[in-house]
Amino acid sequence: MSKKNSQFLTYFIIVVAACGYFVDIYDLILFNVVKKDSLEAIMKGANPDAIKSTGILLFNLQMTGMLIGGILWGILGDKRGRLSVLFGSILLYSAANILNAFVTSIPMYEVVRVLAGIGLAGELGAGVTLVSESMSKEKRGYGTMIIVSFGALGAVAAALVSAHGAGIGNRLSLVLNITLAGWQVAYLIGGVLGFFLLMLRIGTIESGMFKNIENANVSRGNIFMLFNNRARFLKYLRCILVGLPIWYIVGLIVANSESIWAKELGVSGKVVNGSAVLYSYLGLCVGDILSGVLSQVWRSRKKVVMLYLAICAMVIVYFFFFANGVSVNGFYTLTFLLGAATGFWALFVTVAAEQFGTNIRSTVTNTTPNFVRGSVPLILMLFQFLQGHSISTTTSAFIVGMLCLSLSFWAISTMGETFGKDLDYAEGHTEI
């Protein structure tokens, strides 16, 4: 293959992976945006507390599905190849999106969210693994930066589609003679986008590094390798802990903007959760672009992550203790800044991919972000536990945040630098 064709295929892989993560984030965030409308439609006459508790249950089921999916897709990616995960995951969560538009009971909703969670778990890890193994070691940070930055806009799309879903549904009803609510339209659009993406993926090729070990006498996708060696386990644990502050902010602060923090901060005006999500993910997009560029310029992942952790701490302190009485626009500005401060998600996943050999890389890169996402229920449980011991809501959230930041800083500061690392080796064999 000529160098020109090879570069084109690499760029094509980046585009496909970025579009895949866009749809992935669209669906991941969509549930939090439309859950109230969808549950009110399904649970007709239910009181707000019942709807709220059901929404929490469904979110936890989705996160459980992602934990299961992270393990399944990660192992499959190391055993059968990165492309099998890219195709399989998008097929599953696209089908789940379409099914979700037509659920009529809570048990059906529960099953679909678990299936969606399993499907959503494979997209990011497979895309980052494939791109990291396809690009040069000096430039692969740009590839993962593009994937995550563009993917973050999926949350913006989810918020916009949800906001205009009713209008889109009215137009569709005139054409198709089918009455669809706004939340149903939002789910259907996600499913259709996914199936279009499947056709785009037909042109992608498998990772050359994976092909090099496909027929080699090495253990591939053996998740127990991450636990049967102390040094390897600690390295894996550090990879997970680095990402904790990101989903602390997403899961505890941004996701509860309307129900908790608008009241706690005495915001002068009505805060809409969908808008808070939109602004935070716009910030995440900007933050990921800047962190990706900085890591290439500084030739270091560690320095950039530590800088972002410091920024996270400053924004969190301001949010909890200096933003009382803020306007609605000021609140949305803060959610943008919180999102920008967590804009090291691309680096976090890239570091995980760069820490391990080809025979276990997909397993690590898929499970790591999903274990971080799966930490949200634990973060919320700790937050509620502190509240139950007569600690104020704001102080409880601050303590949890500082714990997440401390663990993350310890993890990244004690981790080896991975910028420019050669990834063409098998774990447990020849390593550099």
C-alpha positions in Angstrom: 0.0 0.0 0.0 1.3 3.4 -1.0 2.1 6.0 1.7 -0.7 8.3 0.3 -3.3 5.5 0.5 -2.1 4.6 3.9 -2.6 8.2 5.1 -6.0 8.4 3.6 -7.1 5.2 5.3 -5.8 6.5 8.6 -7.7 9.8 8.2 -10.8 7.8 7.2 -10.5 5.7 10.4 -10.3 8.9 12.5 -13.4 10.3 10.8 -15.4 7.1 11.3 -14.3 6.7 14.9 -15.2 10.4 15.6 -18.6 10.0 14.0 -19.2 6.8 16.0 -18.4 8.5 19.3 -20.6 11.4 18.3 -23.6 9.0 18.0 -22.4 7.2 21.2 -22.4 10.4 23.2 -25.7 11.5 21.7 -27.4 8.4 23.1 -25.5 8.4 26.4 -26.6 11.9 27.1 -30.0 11.7 25.5 -31.5 9.6 28.2 -30.8 12.3 30.9 -32.2 14.9 28.6 -35.5 13.2 27.7 -36.1 10.9 30.7 -38.6 13.3 32.4 -40.8 13.6 29.3 -40.6 9.9 28.4 -41.4 8.8 31.9 -44.3 11.2 32.3 -45.7 9.8 29.0 -45.3 6.2 30.2 -46.1 6.6 33.9 -49.3 8.7 33.4 -50.4 10.3 36.6 -47.4 9.3 38.6 -46.1 11.7 41.2 -42.8 13.6 40.6 -40.9 11.5 43.3 -41.9 8.3 41.6 -40.7 9.6 38.2 -37.5 10.8 39.7 -36.7 7.5 41.4 -37.5 5.6 38.2 -35.2 7.9 36.3 -32.4 7.1 38.7 -33.1 3.4 38.4 -33.0 3.5 34.6 -29.7 5.5 34.6 -28.1 3.0 37.0 -29.3 0.1 34.8 -27.7 1.9 31.8 -24.4 2.3 33.7 -24.6 -1.4 34.7 -25.0 -2.3 31.1 -21.9 -0.2 30.3 -19.8 -2.0 32.9 -20.8 -5.3 31.4 -20.3 -4.1 27.9 -16.9 -2.6 28.6 -15.7 -6.0 29.6 -17.4 -7.9 26.8 -16.3 -5.5 24.0 -12.8 -5.1 25.4 -12.2 -8.8 25.4 -13.8 -9.3 22.0 -11.6 -6.5 20.6 -8.4 -8.3 21.6 -9.6 -11.7 20.5 -11.5 -10.9 17.3 -10.2 -7.5 16.3 -11.0 -3.8 16.8 -13.4 -3.7 13.8 -15.7 -6.4 15.2 -16.3 -4.1 18.2 -16.9 -1.0 16.1 -19.6 -2.8 14.1 -21.1 -4.8 16.9 -21.4 -1.9 19.4 -23.0 0.5 17.0 -25.5 -2.1 15.8 -26.6 -2.9 19.3 -27.1 0.6 20.6 -28.7 1.8 17.4 -31.2 -0.9 17.6 -31.8 -0.1 21.3 -32.4 3.5 20.4 -35.1 2.6 17.9 -36.7 0.2 20.4 -36.6 2.9 23.1 -38.8 5.1 21.0 -41.6 2.6 21.3 -41.4 1.4 24.9 -44.8 1.4 26.7 -43.8 0.1 30.2 -41.1 0.6 32.7 -39.9 -3.1 32.5 -39.5 -2.6 28.7 -37.6 0.6 29.3 -35.3 -1.1 31.8 -34.4 -3.9 29.4 -33.7 -1.4 26.6 -31.5 0.8 28.7 -29.4 -2.2 29.8 -29.0 -3.2 26.1 -28.2 0.4 25.1 -25.6 0.6 27.9 -23.9 -2.6 26.7 -23.8 -1.2 23.1 -22.5 2.2 24.2 -19.6 0.7 26.1 -17.7 -0.4 23.0 -17.5 2.6 20.8 -14.9 4.9 22.5 -12.4 2.2 23.5 -12.4 0.5 20.1 -12.1 3.8 18.2 -9.2 5.0 20.4 -7.4 1.7 20.2 -7.7 1.5 16.4 -6.6 5.1 15.9 -3.7 4.8 18.4 -2.4 1.7 16.6 -2.8 3.2 13.1 -1.1 6.6 13.6 2.5 7.5 14.2 3.6 7.5 17.9 4.4 11.2 17.7 1.0 12.3 16.3 -1.6 9.8 17.6 -2.6 12.4 20.3 -4.2 14.5 17.6 -6.3 11.5 16.4 -7.8 10.8 19.8 -8.3 14.5 20.3 -10.4 14.7 17.2 -12.5 11.6 18.2 -13.4 12.9 21.6 -13.8 16.6 20.7 -16.2 15.8 17.9 -17.9 13.1 19.9 -18.6 15.6 22.7 -20.8 17.5 20.2 -23.1 14.5 20.3 -24.4 15.8 23.6 -25.1 19.2 22.1 -27.0 17.5 19.3 -29.0 15.5 21.8 -30.0 18.6 23.7 -31.0 20.4 20.5 -32.9 17.5 19.0 -34.7 17.1 22.3 -35.6 20.7 22.4 -37.1 20.7 18.9 -38.3 17.1 18.9 -42.0 18.0 19.2 -41.7 20.1 16.0 -39.9 17.4 14.1 -42.5 14.9 15.3 -45.3 17.1 14.0 -43.7 17.3 10.6 -43.1 13.5 10.5 -46.7 12.9 11.4 -47.8 14.8 8.4 -45.5 12.7 6.1 -45.8 9.3 7.7 -49.2 9.6 9.3 -47.7 8.5 12.7 -48.0 10.5 15.9 -44.6 10.8 17.6 -43.7 12.7 20.8 -40.5 14.7 20.9 -38.7 12.2 23.1 -39.6 9.4 20.6 -38.2 11.4 17.7 -35.0 12.0 19.6 -34.4 8.3 20.1 -35.4 7.4 16.5 -32.9 10.0 15.1 -30.1 8.4 17.2 -30.9 5.0 15.9 -31.1 6.1 12.3 -27.8 7.9 12.6 -26.2 4.8 13.9 -27.3 2.6 11.0 -26.0 5.2 8.5 -22.7 5.0 10.4 -22.6 1.3 9.9 -22.5 1.8 6.1 -19.7 4.3 6.5 -17.7 1.8 8.4 -17.6 -0.8 5.6 -14.5 1.0 4.3 -12.4 0.8 7.5 -9.5 -1.6 7.9 -8.1 -3.6 10.8 -5.2 -2.4 13.0 -1.9 -3.5 11.7 -0.6 -4.1 15.2 -3.5 -6.4 15.9 -2.8 -8.4 12.7 0.8 -8.8 13.8 -0.2 -10.7 16.9 -3.4 -12.3 15.6 -1.7 -15.6 14.9 1.1 -15.2 17.4 1.4 -17.5 20.4 0.3 -14.9 23.0 -2.7 -14.6 25.3 -5.2 -12.1 23.9 -8.0 -10.5 25.7 -7.2 -12.2 29.0 -8.7 -9.8 31.5 -7.1 -11.8 34.4 -3.7 -10.5 33.2 -4.7 -7.2 34.7 -5.1 -8.7 38.2 -2.5 -11.5 38.4 0.5 -9.2 38.4 0.8 -6.5 41.0 2.6 -3.9 38.9 0.2 -4.4 36.0 -2.8 -4.1 38.3 -1.6 -0.9 39.9 -1.0 0.5 36.4 -4.6 -0.4 35.5 -6.0 1.0 38.7 -4.2 4.3 38.1 -5.7 4.5 34.6 -9.2 4.3 36.1 -8.6 6.7 38.9 -7.3 9.4 36.5 -10.8 9.8 35.0 -12.8 10.0 38.3 -13.2 13.9 38.4 -14.6 13.9 34.9 -17.7 11.8 35.7 -17.9 13.4 39.2 -18.6 16.7 37.5 -20.8 15.1 34.8 -22.8 12.8 37.0 -23.1 14.7 40.3 -23.0 18.4 39.2 -24.1 18.8 35.6 -26.7 16.0 35.6 -28.4 17.5 38.7 -28.2 21.2 37.6 -32.0 21.6 37.6 -33.0 19.4 40.5 -30.2 20.2 43.1 -27.8 23.0 42.2 -30.1 25.6 40.9 -31.9 25.6 44.3 -28.7 25.3 46.4 -27.1 28.2 44.6 -30.3 30.3 44.6 -30.1 30.8 40.8 -32.3 33.7 39.8 -34.3 32.1 37.0 -35.2 28.6 35.7 -32.3 26.3 35.0 -33.0 23.6 32.3 -31.0 20.4 32.6 -30.8 19.9 28.9 -29.2 23.4 28.5 -26.7 22.7 31.3 -25.7 19.5 29.5 -25.3 21.4 26.2 -23.0 24.0 27.7 -21.0 21.6 29.7 -20.3 19.4 26.6 -19.4 22.5 24.5 -16.9 23.2 27.2 -15.7 19.6 27.1 -15.2 19.9 23.4 -13.1 23.1 23.8 -11.2 21.6 26.7 -10.3 18.4 24.8 -9.0 20.3 21.8 -6.8 22.5 24.0 -5.5 19.5 26.1 -4.8 17.5 22.9 -2.8 20.3 21.4 -1.0 21.0 24.6 0.0 17.4 25.1 1.6 17.4 21.6 3.3 20.8 22.1 4.6 19.8 25.6 5.2 16.2 24.5 3.7 15.1 27.7 0.3 13.6 28.8 1.0 13.8 32.5 1.8 17.6 32.7 -1.5 18.5 30.8 -3.6 16.2 33.0 -2.2 17.7 36.2 -2.8 21.2 34.8 -6.4 20.3 34.2 -6.9 18.8 37.6 -5.7 22.1 39.1 -8.2 24.0 37.0 -10.9 21.5 38.0 -10.2 22.2 41.7 -10.4 26.0 41.2 -13.7 25.9 39.2 -15.3 23.5 41.7 -14.4 25.8 44.6 -15.8 28.8 42.8 -19.0 26.9 41.9 -19.8 25.7 45.4 -18.7 28.7 47.5 -18.7 31.8 45.4 -21.6 31.4 42.9 -24.5 32.0 45.2 -27.3 34.0 43.6 -25.8 33.6 40.1 -28.0 34.3 37.1 -29.2 31.6 34.8 -26.7 32.7 32.1 -24.0 32.8 34.8 -24.9 29.3 35.8 -24.6 28.1 32.2 -21.3 29.8 32.0 -20.1 27.8 35.0 -21.3 24.5 33.5 -19.3 25.5 30.4 -16.2 26.1 32.5 -16.8 22.8 34.4 -17.0 21.0 31.1 -13.8 22.7 29.8 -12.0 21.8 33.1 -12.8 18.1 32.4 -11.5 18.3 28.9 -8.8 15.8 29.5 -11.1 12.8 28.7 -9.3 12.3 25.4 -5.9 12.2 27.2 -7.3 10.0 29.9 -8.4 7.3 27.3 -5.2 7.8 25.3 -3.0 7.2 28.3 -4.9 4.0 29.1 -4.3 2.8 25.5 -0.6 3.7 25.7 0.0 1.9 29.0 -0.6 -1.7 27.8 0.5 -4.1 25.1 -1.5 -4.9 21.9 -2.8 -8.2 23.2 -4.6 -6.6 26.2 -5.0 -3.0 24.9 -8.6 -3.2 23.7 -9.6 -4.7 27.0 -8.0 -1.9 29.0 -9.2 0.9 26.7 -12.8 -0.3 26.8 -13.1 -1.1 30.4 -11.3 1.9 31.8 -13.7 4.6 30.7 -16.7 2.4 31.4 -15.5 1.7 35.0 -15.1 5.5 35.4 -18.7 6.0 34.1 -19.8 3.1 36.4 -18.3 5.0 39.4 -21.1 7.5 39.2 -23.5 5.5 41.4 -20.7 5.1 44.0 -20.0 8.8 43.9 -23.7 9.5 44.3 -24.0 7.0 47.2 -21.0 8.7 49.0 -22.6 12.1 48.4 -25.9 10.9 49.9 -24.1 9.2 52.8 -22.5 12.4 53.8 -25.8 14.3 53.5 -27.3 11.7 55.8 -24.7 12.6 58.5 -25.9 16.2 58.8 -23.4 17.6 56.4 -24.8 20.2 54.0 -25.5 19.4 50.4 -22.8 21.7 49.1 -20.1 20.5 51.6 -21.0 16.9 50.9 -20.5 17.4 47.1 -17.3 19.3 47.7 -15.8 16.6 49.9 -16.6 14.0 47.3 -15.0 16.2 44.6 -11.8 16.7 46.5 -11.5 12.9 47.1 -11.9 12.2 43.4 -9.4 14.9 42.5 -6.9 13.6 45.1 -7.1 10.1 43.8 -6.8 11.3 40.2 -3.7 13.4 41.0 -2.0 10.5 42.9 -2.7 8.2 39.9 -1.3 10.5 37.2 1.6 11.7 39.2 2.8 8.2 39.9 2.2 7.0 36.3 4.9 6.7 33.6 4.9 9.2 30.7 3.5 7.6 27.5 4.0 10.3 24.9 5.8 8.9 21.9 5.7 5.3 23.3 6.0 2.5 20.8 2.8 0.4 21.1 3.8 -2.5 18.9 4.5 -5.1 21.7 2.6 -7.8 23.5 1.9 -7.5 27.3 3.9 -10.1 29.3 6.5 -10.4 26.5 8.9 -7.8 25.2 8.0 -4.4 26.5 9.7 -1.0 26.3 
